[in-house]
Amino acid sequence: MSVSRLVELRQIASVFLKLGAIGFGGPAAHIAMMEEEVVVRRRWLTREHFLDLLGATNLIPGPNSTEMAIHVSYLRAGWAGLAIGGCCFILPAVLITLAFACETLARGAQGALVRAVPQGEYT
């Protein structure tokens, strides 16, 4: 793998880790931040191309911002970019959710929830 290819993959990882970590507000916020990053700041895509991708993303089911991150990464660096961009965009949310789940379990809240559900208290 060439040095320029590694630099591209590192840039993709950096951009989508950042967007995944600080992108609160759901897909609309993610996509707005993504447009700022990949169209305005880095000029990886034109605004028209970005909007075309967004339109295509809206036609398929699933989380639009994740699909956009994966598609932009693929366009930038092929299959390796797709894998790295997708994983880096999703990883922060997975780790944050895992941390909250571990903390909840450590505090014993899981036991109360498990006891309450069969009794119909959380329906």
Steps between C-alpha positions, in 0.01 A plus 500: 500500500639838399568786735237721334240226547586470870472879535153490340387221732636687801311813393179300461547344843567840656198670342249228578627429853458870573153515346394182678624630835368856493199463272211530744156581367424206277543444127407855398776643720748235383429574135533877548834451678609252234420749224704766675793260540511320163365772269609831652815424699659206317340537156473124452165549322314781333182618667298365208657155527444499876132588450467227236639249751262629763206455265606144421549430871146616572366239258644202686398390849733542792686770689569773245802653668674163531424422137639839396820445701548160340427627149730802527776278639454255215521775240814637662695173547310200366415194706766569762360850542148358531605267782710756686256790460200290602671348804643833614162672468315230695767416760458807726125434542567132573760586764281766664205259513722224639632733770147595607392136498797396716435784743131410521583137570764597756242705690252213510228671298466195276358293786218745566413518130495122460272462803263778386446393137323169572265686736398740224645810660698599188245444227 
